[in-house]
């Protein structure tokens, strides 16, 4: 087997998995009882009356983690082709990768020193 | 070979893998409760069927018959698709795992693997990272403060631990030189089935294991569902089969992670003496023994997941983030450098 045909079974698996998920959710929606009510349909808030909704500001730290993840994860992905061809590239490849890793680590230490990953 | 034959053959393998995944995931819920009961000196579920073996079935039926509640303030469309997305990604990962070597039927040698793509590891990483969407969308669409907090925690935890996971796999790739799961499994059949990658990558294995726990949201990394602070975390508002899918996806994820750990680091379907056995017994029988061996390894790791859950308390959130970013990432980078040096000096 070669090339694109190898991805065909993934499509088959997707169809089977999607069919299972969709039909089960549909079945659950049909089978279950339905009782509504103004108070019942409100969001859960530990038994006390709901205050507003959840479209409220949240800690910027979560956003910072997401941004840092995007930066570092892309750099990690860059290392995959090198890792696969590592033995063929030998010492020269390693030295080059050390420069890349060095700049990555420089940014990493900057983030840590800046307190970008501190949670109080 | 003809395209029809390939399609039929692959569909059969897909369906078998699918059923096995669902069955093992369902019985993991039963196993989890039995293990918990054993550790806490209780009996555990024992009413439904002999030894409570019908428990997963009873749970499934109960989930199906419950009311499918949608909060009035929720974002309806996103609320409906989130659990499906979670389950779908958990079920898609198993496509690249080689469950056994090959089976010979009518002169055709069929690999027991849904597909052998040459970027298997990248496929796994990408599909696993899609799992964040189910959690994030579910928590946000519920329009509930607890769900939102749970979803934020879960997603930043999952993306944080994806980083060391990717880095630990790089060190493994430097040893194997390929991203195809079947080739990685085949390489480990050296020394008569004992040349497992754990020998070359002990640190990488520990890193990968820790990250697998965090990715599956299992204790000690189960802060997203920290019931003392967040009620139920991102699935607070969910009920019926939607809740079932969120919980079930965790078990499916656990099974697939265990199978991946076994394949990458513990020789997959290889066992000591496999090559000798291939010369002595018929090909298909040895292959089936190999499938059984992989299942035993996988079940052991599922047990490890449960064992840890009922033994270790959960982290605080700042501890979790510090461990991920300030400990695991530097260790993983050091592991890459050390592996590079050792491989180049001794040429494996």
Boltz contact constraints between the chains, C-beta under 6 A:
constraints:
  - contact:
      token1: [A, 6]
      token2: [B, 115]
      max_distance: 6.0
  - contact:
      token1: [A, 6]
      token2: [B, 117]
      max_distance: 6.0
  - contact:
      token1: [A, 9]
      token2: [B, 10]
      max_distance: 6.0
  - contact:
      token1: [A, 9]
      token2: [B, 114]
      max_distance: 6.0
  - contact:
      token1: [A, 9]
      token2: [B, 115]
      max_distance: 6.0
  - contact:
      token1: [A, 10]
      token2: [B, 95]
      max_distance: 6.0
  - contact:
      token1: [A, 10]
      token2: [B, 115]
      max_distance: 6.0
  - contact:
      token1: [A, 12]
      token2: [B, 10]
      max_distance: 6.0
  - contact:
      token1: [A, 12]
      token2: [B, 11]
      max_distance: 6.0
  - contact:
      token1: [A, 12]
      token2: [B, 14]
      max_distance: 6.0
  - contact:
      token1: [A, 13]
      token2: [B, 14]
      max_distance: 6.0
  - contact:
      token1: [A, 13]
      token2: [B, 95]
      max_distance: 6.0
  - contact:
      token1: [A, 13]
      token2: [B, 114]
      max_distance: 6.0
  - contact:
      token1: [A, 16]
      token2: [B, 14]
      max_distance: 6.0
  - contact:
      token1: [A, 16]
      token2: [B, 18]
      max_distance: 6.0
  - contact:
      token1: [A, 17]
      token2: [B, 88]
      max_distance: 6.0
  - contact:
      token1: [A, 17]
      token2: [B, 91]
      max_distance: 6.0
  - contact:
      token1: [A, 17]
      token2: [B, 92]
      max_distance: 6.0
  - contact:
      token1: [A, 21]
      token2: [B, 84]
      max_distance: 6.0
  - contact:
      token1: [A, 21]
      token2: [B, 87]
      max_distance: 6.0
  - contact:
      token1: [A, 21]
      token2: [B, 88]
      max_distance: 6.0
  - contact:
      token1: [A, 24]
      token2: [B, 241]
      max_distance: 6.0
  - contact:
      token1: [A, 25]
      token2: [B, 84]
      max_distance: 6.0
  - contact:
      token1: [A, 25]
      token2: [B, 241]
      max_distance: 6.0
  - contact:
      token1: [A, 28]
      token2: [B, 64]
      max_distance: 6.0
  - contact:
      token1: [A, 28]
      token2: [B, 68]
      max_distance: 6.0
  - contact:
      token1: [A, 28]
      token2: [B, 240]
      max_distance: 6.0
  - contact:
      token1: [A, 28]
      token2: [B, 241]
      max_distance: 6.0
  - contact:
      token1: [A, 29]
      token2: [B, 68]
      max_distance: 6.0
  - contact:
      token1: [A, 31]
      token2: [B, 64]
      max_distance: 6.0
  - contact:
      token1: [A, 31]
      token2: [B, 65]
      max_distance: 6.0
  - contact:
      token1: [A, 32]
      token2: [B, 66]
      max_distance: 6.0
  - contact:
      token1: [A, 32]
      token2: [B, 67]
      max_distance: 6.0
  - contact:
      token1: [A, 32]
      token2: [B, 68]
      max_distance: 6.0
  - contact:
      token1: [A, 32]
      token2: [B, 240]
      max_distance: 6.0
  - contact:
      token1: [A, 33]
      token2: [B, 67]
      max_distance: 6.0
  - contact:
      token1: [A, 41]
      token2: [B, 72]
      max_distance: 6.0
  - contact:
      token1: [A, 43]
      token2: [B, 71]
      max_distance: 6.0
  - contact:
      token1: [A, 43]
      token2: [B, 73]
      max_distance: 6.0
  - contact:
      token1: [A, 43]
      token2: [B, 144]
      max_distance: 6.0
  - contact:
      token1: [A, 44]
      token2: [B, 236]
      max_distance: 6.0
  - contact:
      token1: [A, 53]
      token2: [B, 73]
      max_distance: 6.0
  - contact:
      token1: [A, 53]
      token2: [B, 143]
      max_distance: 6.0
  - contact:
      token1: [A, 54]
      token2: [B, 143]
      max_distance: 6.0
  - contact:
      token1: [A, 54]
      token2: [B, 144]
      max_distance: 6.0
  - contact:
      token1: [A, 54]
      token2: [B, 145]
      max_distance: 6.0
  - contact:
      token1: [A, 54]
      token2: [B, 148]
      max_distance: 6.0
  - contact:
      token1: [A, 62]
      token2: [B, 152]
      max_distance: 6.0
  - contact:
      token1: [A, 62]
      token2: [B, 156]
      max_distance: 6.0
  - contact:
      token1: [A, 65]
      token2: [B, 156]
      max_distance: 6.0
  - contact:
      token1: [A, 69]
      token2: [B, 159]
      max_distance: 6.0
  - contact:
      token1: [A, 72]
      token2: [B, 163]
      max_distance: 6.0
  - contact:
      token1: [A, 76]
      token2: [B, 166]
      max_distance: 6.0
  - contact:
      token1: [A, 76]
      token2: [B, 167]
      max_distance: 6.0
  - contact:
      token1: [A, 79]
      token2: [B, 170]
      max_distance: 6.0
  - contact:
      token1: [A, 83]
      token2: [B, 170]
      max_distance: 6.0
  - contact:
      token1: [A, 83]
      token2: [B, 173]
      max_distance: 6.0
  - contact:
      token1: [A, 83]
      token2: [B, 174]
      max_distance: 6.0
  - contact:
      token1: [A, 84]
      token2: [B, 173]
      max_distance: 6.0
  - contact:
      token1: [A, 86]
      token2: [B, 174]
      max_distance: 6.0
  - contact:
      token1: [A, 87]
      token2: [B, 177]
      max_distance: 6.0
  - contact:
      token1: [A, 91]
      token2: [B, 344]
      max_distance: 6.0
  - contact:
      token1: [A, 94]
      token2: [B, 340]
      max_distance: 6.0
  - contact:
      token1: [A, 117]
      token2: [B, 325]
      max_distance: 6.0
  - contact:
      token1: [A, 119]
      token2: [B, 318]
      max_distance: 6.0
  - contact:
      token1: [A, 119]
      token2: [B, 321]
      max_distance: 6.0
